[in-house]
Amino acid sequence: MTEEKAASPAPEAATKAQSPPPAAASSPTPEPAQPEPAHIQADDEVPDDTDVDSSWGEDAVSSTASISSSILDYRKENGRTYHAYRDGKYLIPNDEQENERLDFQHHLWYLTLDGRLGFAPPAHPEAKFAGRVLDVGTGTGIWAIDFGDEHPDAHVIGVDLSPIQPSFTPPNVHFQIDDLEDEWTFSQPFDYIHVRAMSGSIKNWSAFLERCIENLKPGGWLEVQEPGRPIADDDTFPPDCALAKATALFAEGLAAAGSPLLDVFTLKDLFNGAGFVSYDEKRAYWPSNPWPKDKKLKEIAMWSNTNLSAGVEGFLMAVATRFLGWSLPEVTVLSAQARADLNDRRIHAYWPVISAFAQKPE
């Protein structure tokens, strides 16, 4: 979920007793750049019951450290587990519930990118690509495995803080446990670096992109795929609705943790500042539910609704309880209210999604 909002007051809970305490003082979250509105047409045929089918949300070594008992001794908190290596750096759970959501989200990306793993030339399905690939924040490893299957002559390395990847992988795919905000120690540069949904996990994007270009071969490609902050083209997504409050809380908590959400509309400037050339980007949209009239957006919306509904509590739990003084019940209440808004077809919210890619000069 990615996936960003300016700091906002805590939401009103169901009863006075549930009202959350004041948030801990933190630097204000900067306002994101305002994108051009997408002008997505809403479907006039809204069911009498404005909720989306509720079942969607329910179904829904260092360097390269070795897999030691300490790395597998996950942090347990509020009924979820979190990574142990560099404890506290990544604020979203790593348990089975979240891993299933990540694999589900991978298919959402696949639909969004028109059946592709990326838009940079090395990711073209018919490319005879045989270079070195780095997948940053590989998660369950599903993107790396799919890329390795699609390009059997490529050598793919997936890196993450959590050892949650499968043991059986294509022979050209390998995983490492590492923190890529530390110094990179790879023996050879890469031809293609892929970064997806790392907003809120990287403290300094300018420094990170400089590290990427240093570790690319001349002519190599970097691709960053990120959702932006949810917006609407009309007045159906007010800042006092639960979904807006939840996204604001997420952004506020990440800023307090020192890893603010990325403003995706600054990616071009960030790439250019790091020295990349031939910049290009593709934009798409994740509607909150099937409110759009467009048939493809309706399909994507069904997947994005399930993805976000399944993830909202995990997105909020650590940032709110560790950094903003919230309790487990308060997060649970806001999460339920946000899910209700996600399922309300009268709310025409959507997440802009950007795939940005560029080259290191030859």
Buried (B, 14 or more C-beta within 10 A) or exposed (E): BBBBBBBBBBBBBEEEEBEBEEBEEBEEBEEBEEBEEBEBEBBEEEEEEEEBBEEBBEEBEBBBBEEEEEBEEBBEBBEBBBBBBBEEBBBBBBBEBBBBBBEBBBEBBBBBBEEBBBBBBBBBEEBEBEBBBBBBBBBBBBBBBBBBEBBEEBBBBBBBBBBBBEEEBBEBBBBBBBBBBEEBEBEEBBBBBBBBBBBBBBEEBEEBBBBBBEBBBEEBBBBBBBBBBBBBBEEBBEEEBBBBBBBBBBBBBBBBBEBBBBBBBBBBEBBEEBEBEBBBBBBBBBBBBBBBEBEEBBEBBBBBBBBBBBBBBBBBBBBBBBBBBBBBEBBBBBBEBBBBBBBBBEBBBBBBBBBBBBBBEE
